[in-house]
């Protein structure tokens, strides 16, 4: 048995893009930037890592409704790597499949008090049984 868990806190690099599978299930994709810093020869250097995030179902629809470029977001999920071949070249992509998304701060363009319903603090994973005895 192994562990596949990712925790990220960063800012959206783009508005979520929502598509629907042939059976009507929503899937949202967006990029998330995480910043880091290190010292090299007494000089502070900064860097950014970009992560591709994928959310499914109702979580995808909520992300599309409330998230926008620049907004800070906490994401938990698992790494998923897929590959395909195009023009004889093998391509690989690793993305984070979100199991939890928490919106941090307010939207840049919408004030919380102007929204018809406030954004959820977290989108819980579906299928969790609260009656688990441990």
C-alpha positions as MATLAB code, in Angstrom:
seq = 'XXXXXXXXXXXXXXXXXXXXXXXXXXXXXXXXXXXXXXXXXXXXXXXXXXXXXXXXXXXXXXXXXXXXXXXXXXXXXXXXXXXXXXXXXXXXXXXXXXXXXXXXXXXXXXXXXXXXXXXXXXXXXXXXXXXXXX';
ca = [
       0.000    0.000    0.000;
       1.255    3.513   -0.754;
       0.356    7.124   -0.158;
      -0.455    9.556   -2.947;
      -1.361   12.909   -1.382;
      -0.633   16.440   -2.542;
      -1.237   19.637   -0.562;
      -0.844   22.979   -2.338;
      -1.479   26.596   -1.388;
      -1.075   29.033   -4.231;
      -2.664   31.440   -6.662;
      -4.668   30.615   -9.771;
      -2.846   31.283  -13.008;
      -6.050   31.269  -15.050;
      -9.812   31.081  -14.659;
     -11.025   27.479  -14.419;
     -12.077   25.953  -17.731;
     -15.104   23.662  -17.463;
     -15.997   20.941  -19.910;
     -18.489   18.105  -19.686;
     -17.980   14.439  -20.396;
     -20.401   12.731  -22.815;
     -22.385   11.488  -19.811;
     -22.715   15.056  -18.432;
     -20.107   15.031  -15.662;
     -18.332   18.376  -15.187;
     -14.535   18.592  -15.195;
     -12.686   21.827  -14.428;
      -9.000   22.435  -15.077;
      -6.883   25.336  -13.877;
      -3.271   26.144  -13.145;
      -1.965   26.938   -9.675;
       1.279   28.771   -8.952;
       3.250   28.074   -5.780;
       6.108   30.401   -4.862;
       9.295   29.478   -3.038;
      12.571   31.132   -2.083;
      16.110   30.055   -1.243;
      19.435   31.647   -0.484;
      22.344   31.283   -2.855;
      25.642   33.014   -1.998;
      23.837   35.312    0.477;
      21.426   36.350   -2.288;
      17.708   35.640   -1.974;
      16.398   33.853   -5.067;
      12.736   33.281   -5.854;
      10.976   30.729   -7.990;
       7.529   29.601   -9.063;
       6.241   26.092   -9.704;
       3.127   25.623  -11.836;
       0.659   22.815  -11.159;
      -2.190   21.610  -13.341;
      -5.309   20.976  -11.230;
      -8.353   18.946  -12.261;
     -11.643   18.888  -10.314;
     -14.636   16.703  -11.096;
     -18.414   16.817  -10.633;
     -20.021   19.391   -8.359;
     -16.564   20.442   -7.101;
     -15.696   21.431  -10.699;
     -18.863   23.503  -11.060;
     -18.241   25.328   -7.762;
     -14.630   26.052   -8.724;
     -15.789   27.466  -12.065;
     -18.370   29.653  -10.353;
     -16.188   31.161   -7.619;
     -12.546   30.902   -8.676;
     -10.734   33.310  -10.944;
      -7.204   34.137  -11.983;
      -5.107   35.441   -9.091;
      -7.282   34.072   -6.284;
      -5.500   32.184   -3.524;
      -6.594   28.557   -3.141;
      -5.758   25.556   -0.953;
      -5.940   22.247   -2.831;
      -5.634   18.680   -1.589;
      -5.587   15.815   -3.997;
      -3.598   13.043   -5.602;
      -1.056   12.977   -8.417;
      -2.185   11.408  -11.651;
       0.174   10.899  -14.592;
      -1.089   10.071  -18.039;
       0.611    9.595  -21.359;
      -0.296    9.645  -25.032;
       1.425    9.425  -28.359;
       1.232   12.159  -30.983;
       3.126   12.205  -34.270;
       5.308    9.337  -33.070;
       6.365   11.140  -29.879;
       5.347   10.001  -26.406;
       3.989   12.834  -24.213;
       3.482   12.786  -20.443;
       1.397   14.983  -18.162;
       1.182   14.962  -14.395;
      -1.734   16.717  -12.748;
      -3.350   16.980   -9.342;
      -6.843   15.513   -9.107;
      -8.468   17.663   -6.404;
     -10.259   15.929   -3.544;
     -10.648   19.148   -1.528;
     -10.598   22.810   -2.542;
     -10.719   25.718   -0.089;
     -11.077   29.287   -1.290;
      -8.792   31.706    0.563;
      -9.680   35.399    0.732;
     -12.230   37.167   -1.439;
     -12.576   37.170   -5.166;
     -10.896   40.133   -6.862;
     -13.971   41.080   -8.863;
     -16.789   40.016   -6.580;
     -17.133   41.131   -2.999;
     -18.422   38.431   -0.673;
     -21.344   40.611    0.427;
     -22.389   41.057   -3.238;
     -22.747   37.324   -3.891;
     -26.182   35.753   -3.725;
     -24.745   32.911   -1.678;
     -21.326   32.999   -0.041;
     -18.689   30.711   -1.543;
     -18.217   27.490    0.370;
     -15.118   27.410    2.545;
     -14.422   23.894    1.342;
     -15.757   21.437   -1.156;
     -15.791   18.079    0.565;
     -14.937   14.869   -1.244;
     -18.011   13.003   -2.373;
     -18.774    9.572   -1.061;
     -17.361   10.120    2.440;
     -19.278    8.156    5.029;
     -19.562   10.139    8.288;
     -20.539    6.964   10.155;
     -17.072    5.438    9.937;
     -16.234    4.370   13.523;
     -12.610    5.577   13.538;
];
